[in-house]
Amino acid sequence: MTLTVHQERFADSVTDATVLMAMHWKELYGAAGFRADIGGMTDMEARGEFFYFTLRSDKGELAGHLGMMIIRQPLYGKLIAMDLFYYILPEHRGGTAICKLLRFGAESLQRMGIPQISMSHPADNNLGALLKRAGFRKTSEIYNFGE
């Protein structure tokens, strides 16, 4: 099966995207509590503050996705893209598909004039190696207080 990367309007892909987000939630936290703010993401997209990238099969089925939020960093005055989510279906893991999706998203955002693309991952997994294979480099660590 061939998988291809695309940039799509989130508003046009909400149904498929919501299914993948719920699967991602279940994988991370169990079945209860999924509460993505779909309306908030579509509003952000309409303002140019959110971009959506997909990985689709040759039949058009959604196999993975990447949602990126855009902010203007006020101290330095530059645009920064930060990941809200990225996920690939389990049956498509282990190859290069996720790296292609992440690299496609980052390169697309840079062509739009966003110089810094920031990705994160939970501290209890090994996605750092995957991000490095996709072309990212570790520049900082993030610590959270509260949930």
C-alpha positions in Angstrom: 0.0 0.0 0.0 1.3 3.4 -0.9 0.9 6.3 1.6 1.2 9.9 0.5 1.5 13.1 2.4 -0.9 16.1 1.9 -1.8 19.5 3.4 -5.5 19.7 3.8 -8.1 22.0 5.4 -8.9 20.6 8.8 -12.4 21.9 8.4 -12.9 19.5 5.4 -11.4 16.5 7.3 -13.0 16.9 10.7 -14.8 13.5 10.6 -11.7 11.5 9.8 -9.5 13.6 12.0 -11.8 13.2 15.0 -11.7 9.4 14.6 -7.9 9.4 14.6 -7.7 11.8 17.6 -10.0 9.5 19.6 -7.9 6.5 18.7 -4.8 8.4 19.8 -6.5 9.4 23.1 -7.5 5.8 23.8 -4.0 4.6 23.1 -2.5 7.1 25.5 -5.1 7.4 28.3 -7.8 4.7 27.8 -11.3 5.0 26.5 -12.7 7.7 28.8 -12.3 11.5 28.6 -11.7 12.3 24.9 -12.5 16.0 24.7 -10.7 17.6 21.7 -11.9 21.2 20.9 -12.7 20.6 17.3 -14.4 24.0 17.0 -11.3 25.7 18.4 -9.1 24.1 15.9 -11.3 25.1 13.0 -11.5 28.6 14.3 -7.7 28.7 14.6 -7.4 27.4 11.0 -9.7 30.2 9.7 -7.4 32.7 11.4 -4.3 31.1 9.9 -3.1 29.8 13.3 -3.5 26.1 12.6 -2.4 23.8 9.7 -3.3 20.2 9.1 -1.2 17.6 7.3 -2.2 14.1 6.5 -0.9 10.7 5.5 -3.4 8.9 3.2 -3.5 5.5 1.6 -3.9 5.1 -2.2 -7.6 4.6 -1.5 -7.8 8.0 0.3 -8.1 6.6 3.8 -6.5 8.6 6.6 -3.5 6.7 8.0 -2.0 9.5 10.0 -2.1 13.2 10.7 -0.2 16.2 12.1 -1.8 19.3 13.5 0.4 22.4 14.0 -0.4 25.6 15.9 1.2 28.9 14.9 2.1 31.5 17.4 4.1 34.8 17.2 6.8 34.6 19.9 6.6 38.2 21.3 10.1 38.3 22.7 11.8 37.7 19.4 8.9 38.7 17.1 9.1 35.5 15.0 6.5 32.9 14.0 6.8 29.5 15.6 4.9 26.4 14.7 4.2 24.0 17.6 2.7 20.5 17.4 -0.8 20.0 18.8 -0.9 16.3 17.7 0.7 13.8 15.5 -0.4 10.2 15.1 -0.1 7.3 12.7 -2.2 4.2 12.8 -0.4 1.2 14.4 -0.4 -0.8 11.1 1.6 1.9 9.4 4.3 2.2 12.1 7.8 1.0 11.9 8.6 2.4 8.4 9.4 5.8 7.1 5.8 7.1 6.8 5.7 9.1 10.0 9.1 10.7 9.2 7.8 11.7 5.8 4.7 13.2 7.3 6.6 15.2 9.9 9.2 16.4 7.4 6.5 17.3 4.9 4.7 19.4 7.5 7.9 21.1 8.7 9.1 21.9 5.1 5.6 23.2 4.1 5.5 25.5 7.1 8.9 26.8 6.4 7.9 27.6 2.8 5.0 29.6 4.3 7.6 31.7 6.1 7.5 30.1 9.6 11.2 29.7 10.5 10.9 27.6 13.6 9.1 24.3 13.8 8.9 22.8 17.3 7.8 19.2 18.1 7.4 17.6 21.5 6.7 14.1 22.9 5.8 12.6 26.2 8.9 12.0 28.4 8.0 8.3 28.9 8.5 7.2 25.3 11.3 7.1 22.7 9.9 9.5 20.0 13.0 11.6 20.3 14.9 9.2 18.0 12.0 9.3 15.5 12.0 13.1 15.5 15.8 13.1 14.9 15.3 10.7 11.9 12.7 13.2 10.6 15.3 16.0 10.6 14.6 17.7 14.0 17.2 18.4 16.6 16.9 18.6 20.3 17.2 22.2 21.5 15.4 22.3 24.9 13.5 20.4 27.5 10.0 21.2 28.7 8.8 20.9 32.3 5.1 21.2 33.2 3.5 22.2 36.5 0.0 20.8 36.9 -1.9 18.8 34.3 
